[in-house]
């Protein structure tokens, strides 16, 4: 079970190790809502597979870090950690989430 935190901007539950709120793009490190300048360039027209005619909402490009972060040797050991980047789309009707490679 993942530990969650509450976004102070929109009150959404966000997994504790996420740096950005999935719902409103609130940055927990910068303590403000961040605007993604190239968001419109990344958008695809995708309909929800469950709701068929409902277009999914693009919420941004997210970076995922696999594994744990290491203390003082963290920067050196980061070379051996798997990192992936995905575009995230959410259905506003049923809440289905889909990940796509950018």
C-alpha positions as CSV (number, residue, x, y, z in Angstrom):
1,X,0.0,0.0,0.0
2,X,1.4,3.4,-1.0
3,X,1.5,6.3,1.4
4,X,-0.4,9.3,0.1
5,X,-0.4,13.0,0.7
6,X,-3.1,15.6,0.1
7,X,-2.6,18.3,-2.5
8,X,-3.0,21.7,-0.8
9,X,-4.3,23.2,-4.0
10,X,-7.1,20.7,-5.1
11,X,-7.3,18.3,-2.1
12,X,-6.5,15.3,-4.4
13,X,-4.7,12.3,-3.0
14,X,-1.2,12.0,-4.4
15,X,1.3,9.2,-3.9
16,X,3.9,10.4,-1.4
17,X,7.0,10.1,-3.7
18,X,5.3,12.1,-6.5
19,X,6.7,15.6,-6.9
20,X,3.6,16.9,-8.9
21,X,-0.1,16.6,-8.3
22,X,-1.7,14.5,-11.1
23,X,-4.9,16.6,-11.0
24,X,-3.8,20.2,-10.9
25,X,0.0,20.2,-11.6
26,X,0.8,21.6,-8.1
27,X,4.5,21.2,-7.5
28,X,5.3,20.0,-3.9
29,X,8.9,21.2,-4.3
30,X,8.1,24.6,-5.7
31,X,4.9,25.0,-3.6
32,X,2.9,26.4,-6.5
33,X,0.9,25.2,-9.6
34,X,3.3,24.9,-12.5
35,X,2.4,25.6,-16.1
36,X,3.6,23.1,-18.7
37,X,4.6,25.3,-21.7
38,X,4.6,22.6,-24.3
39,X,1.5,20.8,-23.0
40,X,-0.6,21.5,-26.2
41,X,2.2,20.0,-28.4
42,X,2.1,16.7,-26.4
43,X,-1.7,16.2,-26.5
44,X,-3.2,13.3,-28.4
45,X,-6.9,12.9,-29.2
46,X,-7.6,9.8,-27.1
47,X,-11.1,8.5,-26.2
48,X,-11.6,6.4,-23.0
49,X,-11.8,2.7,-23.7
50,X,-14.5,2.3,-21.1
51,X,-16.7,5.3,-21.9
52,X,-16.0,5.1,-25.7
53,X,-17.0,8.7,-26.7
54,X,-15.5,10.6,-23.8
55,X,-12.1,12.3,-24.6
56,X,-9.4,11.7,-22.1
57,X,-7.7,14.7,-20.5
58,X,-3.9,15.1,-20.8
59,X,-2.4,15.9,-17.4
60,X,1.2,16.1,-18.2
61,X,4.5,14.3,-18.7
62,X,5.6,12.4,-15.6
63,X,9.0,11.0,-14.6
64,X,9.1,7.8,-12.6
65,X,12.0,6.6,-10.6
66,X,12.4,2.9,-10.0
67,X,13.9,1.8,-6.7
68,X,14.9,3.7,-3.6
69,X,17.0,6.9,-3.3
70,X,20.4,6.4,-1.6
71,X,21.8,8.7,1.0
72,X,25.2,10.4,0.6
73,X,26.1,8.1,-2.4
74,X,22.8,8.9,-4.1
75,X,24.2,10.9,-7.1
76,X,26.7,8.2,-8.0
77,X,24.3,5.3,-7.6
78,X,21.6,7.1,-9.6
79,X,23.5,6.0,-12.7
80,X,22.3,2.5,-12.1
81,X,18.6,3.2,-11.4
82,X,15.9,2.8,-14.0
83,X,14.0,6.0,-14.9
84,X,11.1,6.3,-17.3
85,X,9.0,9.1,-18.6
86,X,5.3,8.8,-19.6
87,X,2.5,11.0,-20.8
88,X,-0.5,10.6,-18.5
89,X,-4.2,10.8,-19.7
90,X,-7.2,10.7,-17.3
91,X,-10.9,10.1,-18.2
92,X,-12.9,12.8,-16.5
93,X,-16.0,10.5,-16.4
94,X,-14.7,7.2,-14.9
95,X,-11.2,8.1,-13.7
96,X,-9.4,5.6,-15.9
97,X,-5.7,6.4,-16.3
98,X,-3.5,5.6,-19.3
99,X,0.2,6.0,-19.8
100,X,1.9,6.6,-23.2
101,X,5.5,7.0,-24.2
102,X,6.2,10.5,-25.2
